[in-house]
Amino acid sequence: MSANTILGISVASLPGPVHHANFPPTSVNFLRDRSEQLTDFLRERILDGNVSNPLPSTRIWCQQLGVGRPSLMNALRTLRREGLITMTNRGTVITQSRPKDLASMEGEQTPRVVRVLGQTKALDECEHKLHLLSELLQSHGIQLTLEYCSLARLKTIAAQPSRSFELLCLLSIPIHYQSLFLRRKIPPLIMGLGDPKLSLPFITNDLHSSTRHATLSLLRRGFKRIVMLNIESKAAGVAQTVETFRKTCETWTHPLSHVEEILIWNDFLSMQIAFERLAAKIKGDPYGILVFSPLSVGILVTSLLQRGIAIPKQVEIMAMEHQEETLRFSVPITHYASPAVRSAKELLHVALHYFETGTVQLVQKMLPMKVNKLG
């Protein structure tokens, strides 16, 4: 799947930036038709103040958005029923900056939305978990939206008032930007590691325990050369795994020959170069390697085999958080699996509680990861 698609949905075409209105990055919805996605997109931009009168003609708007006229007209009719716009023979006009109480509209209910904000690669890397979450939410009549956000965009959203029909979720957002959302009346749910000083709710995989378990597993079996491979990132989870790995090795009672943390940019060429350099070092004592998602285990295995390195005789691989289907090799690998189903269910419970009570539970859960032997 290409970098600009997620679950088969083209980000570039849903819908593109409108130069007239200076729209920020696109929001993508799961399991909904194009007119519904366009409705959400336009509603958010109007409420955020990023679209103002005079609006372009429908012909120009279709060209700028890259959508057909039927999809645009369906979206505009929905926004008209919500009281956001007026449609006349002379064109479309924004009539108010806030929608009517949607629950009071005849024959309609307030749309409930879980809005996930993240940076592009974070959303792509969590595709499987988000798909599961989307299906669970849909079964309860709740919509899931995704938005690719720059840090400037995060600041803008953090300054906006909370909406009763919307639960905000931050996916793998750096800890020092989570504090921007403390002033919101309704706090966001952190999908990832939360800053312990902020008292924001979060749900994340227990990477601390899994990293320690994997490292000790290698050390107890006599490995004296241990390497951790992770992405170059400011995410709190990465910093936590590096610190856990380092402390586990430092407190080991027996001498070690080589301990190394290698942080790699998440692109094919960077991974290939780093893995080939590592493979060139492997001589003598066997190596234990922890490799964290989204780094490719396939590229690592290829680099090792090209050097004639036997797996697991010379190298044992611990794959952390990868999708199992990406680990089907002819060589054995220990897999620490992400609890995607439980994570989605925990998020669903938080969403249901919020839409029933209007409050976000102060959950701070670290979900255990399951260990599997593959190959």
N, C-alpha and C positions, 0 to 999 in steps of 0.2 A: 504494500500500500504506500502510495506516495506521501511525502511529508506534509502536503497541504490537504489531506483528506483524513477524516476520522469516521470509522464505521461506514465507509463508503460514501459519506456525504462530503461534497466538495466545499471547502471553506471559502475558496475564492469566489464561488458563484452564489453564495447564500448570505445575503446579497452583498455586492461589492460596495466600495466607498462612493458616496455621492458628493461630488465636488461642490455642487451648489449649496448643500447643507453642511458640508465639512463633517461627515459622519466619522466617528472613531471606529476601532476594529469591530468585526462582525460577531454577533451572537449566534450560536448554532444550537438548534433544538433536536432532540431525538424523537423518532417515531411519529412525526407530525408532517402534514403536507406543507407545500411551499407557501401557501397563503397564510397559514397559521404562523410559520416562522417569520414571515415578512411582517405580520401584525405585531408580534413581540418586538421585532427589531425597530419598527417605526414608533411604537408606543414608548419604548425606552428612550429613544432619541428625543422625542417630544418632551417627555417628562424631565429629562436631563438638561433641557434647554439647548440641545445641539441642533435643533431644527426650528426655524422661525418663519413667520410670514415675510415676504410673499413666497408661497410654495411654487415649484415649477409645474408646468402642465403635466398631465398624465403621460403624454407621449415622451416628453423629455425625461420624466422620472423613471419610466420603464427602461429607457436607454441607459440611464445612469446607474440604476439598480441591477440591470441585467436580468429582468424578469418580464414575463408576459403580462399583457393588460388584464386578463381575467384574474390572475393572482393579486395584482395590485388593487384592482377594484374590490375584490373580496376583503382584503386587508383594510382598505379605506372605509368600507361599509361597517366593519366591526368597530373601528375607531370612532365612526360617527355615532353608533349606538352607545358607545361609552361616553359620549359627550366631549371628546377631545377635539373633533374637527367638525366643520360644516361643509357640505358639498353642494355647490350651486352650479348654474350654467356657466358662470364666469370662472369657475375653478374651485380649488379646495383651500380652506382657511382654517388655521388653528384657532379654536374658540376659547380654550382654557388650558392652563398649564397642569391641572390635576384632573384625573378622571372622576366621574360620578361614582357614588357608592355602587359598585357592580352587583352587590348582593341584592340591592333594592330594585334592580332592573327586571322588568316583567319577563318571566320565563328563563332567567339566566342566573348563574351562580358566580360568586367571586372565583376567578381562576387562582389556583394554588400552585406556586412555583418554587422549586428548589433551584437557585441560581448559583452555578459553580464558576468561580473566577480562578484563572490560573494562567501561567505562561505557556507558550505554545507547546514546548516539549513535555512539560508536566502533564498536560491534557492528553497528548498522544501516548505517553508512557502508561497512563492509567486507563486506556481504552476499555480493557476487559471489565474492570471494576465499575466503570461508569455505565457500561452497557447493562450490567446486572442491576445496578441501582436504578437505571431508567425503567427497566421492566417492572421492578418492584413498585416504584412510585406510580407508574401508569396503572397498575392494578388497583391502586387506591385513588385514582383520579387526580394525581399530582403530576405536573409537568416538570421536566428537567431541562434546563438551559445551560449552555456552556458559553463562556466568553474568554477569548484570548486577550490578556491585559498586559500592557506595559506598566512600569512602576508609576508613571505619571497618571495613567488611567486609574490605577488602584487608589491613588490619592484623591482623585475626583469622586470616585464612588464612595470612599470612606466619609467624605464630607456631606454626602446626600442624606436626607432623612430616611429612616427605616420605613418599610411598607409592610402592612399587616398581612398581606397575601403572599409575601415573598420571604423565604429563608435563604440567607446568604451563606455560602460555603467558600472557604479559601483553600485551594488545592496547592500544597507544597509552596506556600508563600514564605519567603525569608522571615525569620523571627523579628528582625528589626522593623519590618513593615506591618506586622500584625498589630502593633501598638496604635497604628493609625485608626483602627476600628473601635478603640475603647470608648470613644465618645458617642457611639451609636446607641440609641435607646434599646434596640434589639441586637445583641451581640452576634457575630458570625460564628459558624461552626468551622473549626480548623480541620481539614482533611489532611492530616500529616502531624508532625510533632509541633505542639504548641509551646510557647514560651512559658515556663513554670512561674514566672514573675507576674504574668498578666491575668491569670485566672479566667482565661477564655476556654470554652468547651472544645475538646479535640478528640478525634478517633484516629488511631494510627496503628501500624504494625509494630510489634515489640522487637525492633531491630537491635536494641541493646542486648536483650537476653539471647537472641538468635546469633548475633555476632560473637558474643562471649562463648556460647555453646559450641559453635563451629570452630573457633580458635582453640578452645580447650580440647576438643575432640582430636584435633591434629597433634597438639602438644602431648597429650596423654599417650598417643600411639608412637611417640618417639621422633616426630618431625622436628628438625632443628633449623630448618629454613622455611620461613613463613612469609607470604606476601599477600597484601590486601589490594585489590583493584577496585577503584570506585570512580565516580564521575567528578570532574572539576565543577564544583557548585557551592553556592553559599547556603544551600538548604540546610535546615537544622538537622535533618536525618543523616546527612553525609557527615557533618561534624561529629555527631554522636557516634556513628560507627567507627570513625577514625580514632576517637578518644577511647572507646571501649576496646578496640583491637590493640591499641598501644598499651593501655594499662594491663590488659590480660597478659600480654607478652612480658611486660616489665615485672609483674609480680610472680611469674613462673619461677619455680625454685631451681630449675636446672639450666645450665648455660645454653644459649642459642647461637648458632653460627651466623644467621642472617634474618633480620626482621625489616620489612620495608612496606611503606604505604605508597602506592602509585595512584595519583589522581589524573584522570584522562578526560579530554574534551569528548563530548558525546557525538562523534562523527566517525565515519568509516575509516578515513585515512589516519586520524589520530589513534584510533584503537589498533589498527594494523601495525603502525610504527611502534607503539608501546609494547604490544604483545610480541613482536619479533625481537625487540631488544631484550625483553624478559627471557624469551626462549633461548637466546644466545648465551645467557648467563648460567643456564641450568646444566650443571656438571657435578659429579660427585654425589653428595647426599641428596635424597629426594626432597622435593619442594611440596609444601601445602599452599594452595592458592584459594583465597576467597575472592569471588568475582560478583559484584553487585549489579543488579539491574539498574539502568538499561544497557550496560555494557554487554557486548555480544559474546556469549560462550562459544558460539560457532566459530567466530574469528579467532578466539583464543585457542580452541582445539586445533584448528587448521594450522596456526602458526607453530604449535608444538609438534604436530605430526610431521610437518615439513622439515623440521629439524631432526626427525627420527627419535623424538622423545616418547617413551612408552608411558601410556596412561592406563592404570594408576601406579605402575611400578616406579616410575621416576617422578611423576607429578600426580597429586590428588587434587581434584577440583571440587570446591564447595560453591554452588550456584545459589545466590541469595535473591529471592523475590521474583525470579524469572517465571514466565508462563511455561508450564510443563511441555506444551507442544513445541517450544523452541529448543528443547533439550534432548531431542530424540537422536542420539548418536550411537555408534557402535562401541563407544568407550563408556565405562561407568562414571557416573557423576552423582554426588550427594546434593540433593535439592532442598532448600529451605523455602517452602511454598508460601506465597502471600495468601492470607485467609480472605479471598475476595468475596465469597458468599456471605461470610459472617460480617465483614466490613459493611457490605451493602445493607444487610439487615439492621445493623446498629444505626446506620445513617437513616434508614427508613423509620425506625422507632423515634429518633430525635425529631424528624420531620412531622410525624403524626402527632406527637406530643405538642409540638409548636402550633400546628394548625388547629388543634383542639383547645389549647389553653392560652395561646398568645405569648407563651414564655419558652425560652430555650433552656433545656436542662444543662446544668453545669457538669456534663460528663467529661471525664478525662481518662479514656480507656486506651490501653496498649494491648493489642490483640496478639495472642501467641501464634507462632508460625509452625507449620507441620514439617517434619523432616522425612524425606523420601529418598530411597536409593533407586536411581535410574540407570538404564543401560545393561 
